[in-house]
Amino acid sequence: MKIKSSLKSLKLRHRACRIVRRKGRVYIINKVDPRYKAKQG
């Protein structure tokens, strides 16, 4: 999982990327290709 301060550019890397907010953190999840996972912080 990548850890970035801003996820806006990472969302555009793959068509199936979704931005999800969980417990005050922002994640990018991708069910099609899980190597694109990312967390903000």
MARVEX-821739 format. One record per residue: residue number from 0; x negated, z negated, y negated of N, C-alpha, C in turn; residue in one letter. Coordinates in Angstrom, 2 decimals, decimal comma. Layout:
% MARVEX-821739
+-----+---------+---------+---------+---------+---------+---------+---------+---------+---------+------+
: pos :     n.x :     n.z :     n.y :    ca.x :    ca.z :    ca.y :     c.x :     c.z :     c.y : code :
+-----+---------+---------+---------+---------+---------+---------+---------+---------+---------+------+
: NUM :       X :       Z :       Y :       X :       Z :       Y :       X :       Z :       Y :    A :
...
+-----+---------+---------+---------+---------+---------+---------+---------+---------+---------+------+
This chain:
% MARVEX-821739
+-----+---------+---------+---------+---------+---------+---------+---------+---------+---------+------+
: pos :     n.x :     n.z :     n.y :    ca.x :    ca.z :    ca.y :     c.x :     c.z :     c.y : code :
+-----+---------+---------+---------+---------+---------+---------+---------+---------+---------+------+
:   0 :   -0,84 :    0,00 :    1,19 :    0,00 :    0,00 :    0,00 :   -0,88 :    0,00 :   -1,25 :    M :
:   1 :   -0,59 :    0,91 :   -2,16 :   -1,32 :    0,94 :   -3,42 :   -0,73 :   -0,10 :   -4,38 :    K :
:   2 :   -1,58 :   -0,69 :   -5,22 :   -1,12 :   -1,63 :   -6,23 :   -1,51 :   -1,07 :   -7,58 :    I :
:   3 :   -0,53 :   -0,79 :   -8,43 :   -0,77 :   -0,16 :   -9,72 :   -0,07 :   -0,94 :  -10,82 :    K :
:   4 :   -0,55 :   -0,77 :  -12,06 :    0,12 :   -1,42 :  -13,18 :    1,32 :   -0,61 :  -13,65 :    S :
:   5 :    1,30 :    0,71 :  -13,41 :    2,45 :    1,54 :  -13,77 :    2,73 :    2,51 :  -12,62 :    S :
:   6 :    4,01 :    2,57 :  -12,22 :    4,36 :    3,35 :  -11,03 :    4,97 :    4,70 :  -11,37 :    L :
:   7 :    5,12 :    5,00 :  -12,66 :    5,87 :    6,20 :  -13,04 :    5,24 :    7,46 :  -12,46 :    K :
:   8 :    3,91 :    7,56 :  -12,52 :    3,26 :    8,77 :  -12,02 :    3,29 :    8,84 :  -10,50 :    S :
:   9 :    3,27 :    7,68 :   -9,83 :    3,27 :    7,68 :   -8,36 :    4,61 :    8,13 :   -7,79 :    L :
:  10 :    5,67 :    7,93 :   -8,56 :    6,99 :    8,32 :   -8,06 :    7,08 :    9,83 :   -7,88 :    K :
:  11 :    6,33 :   10,57 :   -8,67 :    6,41 :   12,03 :   -8,63 :    5,59 :   12,66 :   -7,53 :    L :
:  12 :    4,85 :   11,85 :   -6,74 :    3,96 :   12,44 :   -5,74 :    4,71 :   13,04 :   -4,56 :    R :
:  13 :    5,89 :   12,53 :   -4,29 :    6,63 :   13,00 :   -3,11 :    8,12 :   12,99 :   -3,44 :    H :
:  14 :    8,83 :   13,93 :   -2,84 :   10,25 :   14,09 :   -3,15 :   11,09 :   12,90 :   -2,70 :    R :
:  15 :   10,67 :   12,23 :   -1,64 :   11,49 :   11,16 :   -1,05 :   11,16 :    9,77 :   -1,60 :    A :
:  16 :   10,31 :    9,67 :   -2,60 :    9,95 :    8,36 :   -3,15 :   11,11 :    7,75 :   -3,91 :    C :
:  17 :   11,35 :    6,46 :   -3,68 :   12,40 :    5,74 :   -4,39 :   11,78 :    4,50 :   -5,04 :    R :
:  18 :   12,23 :    4,18 :   -6,26 :   11,80 :    2,95 :   -6,92 :   12,82 :    1,86 :   -6,59 :    I :
:  19 :   12,32 :    0,72 :   -6,12 :   13,17 :   -0,39 :   -5,69 :   12,67 :   -1,66 :   -6,36 :    V :
:  20 :   13,59 :   -2,51 :   -6,85 :   13,21 :   -3,80 :   -7,41 :   13,60 :   -4,90 :   -6,44 :    R :
:  21 :   12,62 :   -5,71 :   -6,05 :   12,89 :   -6,82 :   -5,14 :   12,17 :   -8,06 :   -5,64 :    R :
:  22 :   12,91 :   -9,13 :   -5,85 :   12,34 :  -10,43 :   -6,25 :   11,43 :  -10,30 :   -7,46 :    K :
:  23 :   11,85 :   -9,52 :   -8,43 :   11,08 :   -9,39 :   -9,66 :    9,89 :   -8,45 :   -9,58 :    G :
:  24 :    9,64 :   -7,85 :   -8,45 :    8,54 :   -6,88 :   -8,31 :    9,12 :   -5,49 :   -8,16 :    R :
:  25 :    8,33 :   -4,49 :   -8,53 :    8,79 :   -3,11 :   -8,44 :    8,00 :   -2,43 :   -7,33 :    V :
:  26 :    8,72 :   -1,78 :   -6,41 :    8,08 :   -1,12 :   -5,28 :    8,48 :    0,34 :   -5,26 :    Y :
:  27 :    7,61 :    1,18 :   -4,68 :    7,99 :    2,53 :   -4,32 :    8,01 :    2,59 :   -2,80 :    I :
:  28 :    9,15 :    3,01 :   -2,26 :    9,25 :    3,14 :   -0,81 :    9,55 :    4,59 :   -0,47 :    I :
:  29 :    9,10 :    4,99 :    0,71 :    9,30 :    6,36 :    1,15 :    9,50 :    6,34 :    2,66 :    N :
:  30 :   10,72 :    6,56 :    3,09 :   11,01 :    6,49 :    4,53 :   10,47 :    7,70 :    5,27 :    K :
:  31 :   10,34 :    8,83 :    4,57 :    9,87 :   10,06 :    5,23 :    8,38 :    9,97 :    5,51 :    V :
:  32 :    7,62 :    9,48 :    4,53 :    6,16 :    9,43 :    4,65 :    5,67 :    8,09 :    4,09 :    D :
:  33 :    5,56 :    7,06 :    4,94 :    5,31 :    5,70 :    4,44 :    3,95 :    5,50 :    3,77 :    P :
:  34 :    3,05 :    6,47 :    3,83 :    1,75 :    6,24 :    3,17 :    1,85 :    6,28 :    1,66 :    R :
:  35 :    3,01 :    6,62 :    1,10 :    3,18 :    6,64 :   -0,35 :    3,70 :    5,31 :   -0,90 :    Y :
:  36 :    3,73 :    4,26 :   -0,07 :    4,20 :    2,97 :   -0,54 :    3,32 :    2,46 :   -1,68 :    K :
:  37 :    3,95 :    1,81 :   -2,66 :    3,19 :    1,24 :   -3,77 :    3,93 :    0,01 :   -4,31 :    A :
:  38 :    3,14 :   -0,86 :   -4,97 :    3,68 :   -2,08 :   -5,56 :    3,13 :   -2,22 :   -6,96 :    K :
:  39 :    3,96 :   -2,67 :   -7,89 :    3,48 :   -2,88 :   -9,25 :    2,98 :   -4,29 :   -9,41 :    Q :
:  40 :    1,84 :   -4,44 :  -10,13 :    1,29 :   -5,77 :  -10,34 :   -0,18 :   -5,69 :  -10,41 :    G :
+-----+---------+---------+---------+---------+---------+---------+---------+---------+---------+------+
